[in-house]
Amino acid sequence: QVELVESGGGLVQAGGSLTLSCIASVTLSRYRVRTMGWYRQAPGNQREVVASVTSTTGGTTINYSDSVKGRFTVSRDNTGNTVYLQMNSLKPEDTAVYYCYAQAVRMFSSSTWDFWGQGTQVTVSS
């Protein structure tokens, strides 16, 4: 199994910065964590992807949602088990619960499992 623990949420004024972190504890047999990233969900809204990092033997792929591109930076350590989200120029629209996400893939197959953290609140005041 994979357990995810997020930290770094809080209250910040518009235009400020905040950094989130997530550490994955992996115990799945014959699985590795291929993707780690961040989703967010505001009250009354659907959960949406924010950013992700996918690491394979062929390289690393980073994706951002259009709403955060240019303001947020996602990174992952070389063990593949820690992901960060550096959030700059924060806007009130960024207020949401942010969830860490991980996808584990079974070796020598395409089978995948998805895992979610408990979420951390980010509030941006106007």
C-alpha positions as CSV (number, residue, x, y, z in Angstrom):
1,Q,0.0,0.0,0.0
2,V,0.9,3.7,-0.3
3,E,0.3,6.2,2.5
4,L,0.5,9.9,1.7
5,V,1.0,12.7,4.3
6,E,0.6,16.3,3.2
7,S,1.8,19.4,5.0
8,G,2.3,23.2,4.4
9,G,-1.2,24.5,4.1
10,G,-2.3,27.7,5.8
11,L,-3.6,31.2,5.4
12,V,-1.9,33.7,3.2
13,Q,-2.7,37.1,1.6
14,A,-3.3,37.5,-2.1
15,G,0.1,37.8,-3.9
16,G,1.9,35.7,-1.2
17,S,3.5,32.3,-1.4
18,L,3.1,28.9,0.2
19,T,4.8,25.6,-0.2
20,L,3.1,22.2,0.1
21,S,4.9,18.9,0.6
22,C,3.8,15.3,0.5
23,I,5.7,12.2,1.5
24,A,4.7,8.8,0.3
25,S,5.4,5.6,2.3
26,V,5.4,2.7,-0.1
27,T,4.9,-0.9,0.9
28,L,3.3,-2.4,-2.2
29,S,5.1,-5.5,-3.4
30,R,6.3,-5.2,-7.1
31,Y,4.9,-1.7,-7.4
32,R,6.6,1.6,-7.9
33,V,5.2,5.1,-7.7
34,R,5.2,6.4,-11.2
35,T,3.2,9.7,-10.7
36,M,2.8,12.1,-7.8
37,G,0.9,15.3,-7.9
38,W,-1.7,17.6,-6.5
39,Y,-5.4,18.1,-6.8
40,R,-7.6,20.7,-5.2
41,Q,-11.3,21.0,-4.3
42,A,-13.1,24.2,-3.3
43,P,-16.5,24.0,-1.6
44,G,-19.2,23.2,-4.1
45,N,-16.7,22.4,-6.8
46,Q,-15.4,19.3,-8.4
47,R,-11.9,18.1,-7.5
48,E,-9.5,19.3,-10.2
49,V,-5.9,18.5,-11.1
50,V,-3.3,21.2,-10.3
51,A,0.0,19.7,-11.2
52,S,1.7,16.3,-11.6
53,V,5.1,14.7,-12.1
54,T,5.5,11.4,-13.9
55,S,8.8,9.6,-13.8
56,T,9.7,6.7,-16.1
57,T,12.9,5.2,-17.4
58,G,12.5,7.5,-20.4
59,G,12.4,10.7,-18.4
60,T,10.2,13.0,-16.4
61,T,7.0,14.7,-17.5
62,I,5.5,17.6,-15.7
63,N,2.0,18.9,-16.2
64,Y,0.1,22.0,-14.9
65,S,-3.5,23.1,-15.1
66,D,-3.9,26.3,-17.1
67,S,-5.1,28.2,-14.1
68,V,-1.8,27.8,-12.2
69,K,0.7,27.6,-15.0
70,G,3.4,30.3,-14.5
71,R,2.6,30.7,-10.8
72,F,3.0,27.2,-9.3
73,T,6.0,24.9,-9.5
74,V,5.8,21.2,-8.8
75,S,8.9,19.2,-8.1
76,R,9.8,15.7,-7.0
77,D,12.9,14.4,-5.2
78,N,15.1,11.7,-6.8
79,T,13.7,8.9,-4.7
80,G,10.3,9.6,-6.3
81,N,8.5,9.5,-2.9
82,T,8.3,13.2,-2.1
83,V,6.5,15.9,-4.1
84,Y,6.4,19.6,-3.5
85,L,4.1,22.4,-4.7
86,Q,5.6,25.9,-4.7
87,M,2.7,28.4,-5.0
88,N,3.5,32.0,-5.9
89,S,1.3,34.9,-6.7
90,L,-1.6,33.3,-4.9
91,K,-5.1,34.4,-5.7
92,P,-8.4,34.1,-3.7
93,E,-9.5,31.7,-6.4
94,D,-6.7,29.3,-5.3
95,T,-8.5,28.7,-2.0
96,A,-9.3,25.0,-1.6
97,V,-8.4,21.8,0.1
98,Y,-5.3,20.5,-1.7
99,Y,-4.8,16.7,-2.0
100,C,-1.7,14.8,-2.6
101,Y,-2.0,12.1,-5.3
102,A,0.1,9.1,-6.2
103,Q,-0.2,6.4,-8.8
104,A,1.6,3.2,-8.4
105,V,2.2,0.8,-11.3
106,R,3.0,-2.9,-11.1
107,M,6.3,-3.9,-12.5
108,F,6.1,-5.7,-15.9
109,S,2.5,-4.7,-16.4
110,S,0.2,-1.8,-16.9
111,S,-1.9,-2.3,-13.7
112,T,-2.2,0.9,-11.6
113,W,-3.5,1.9,-8.2
114,D,-4.4,5.4,-7.1
115,F,-3.8,6.8,-3.7
116,W,-4.9,10.1,-2.0
117,G,-3.7,12.1,1.0
118,Q,-6.0,13.5,3.7
119,G,-5.8,17.0,2.3
120,T,-4.5,20.3,3.5
121,Q,-6.4,23.6,3.6
122,V,-5.1,26.6,1.6
123,T,-6.9,29.9,2.2
124,V,-5.9,33.0,0.3
125,S,-7.4,36.2,1.6
126,S,-8.2,39.2,-0.6
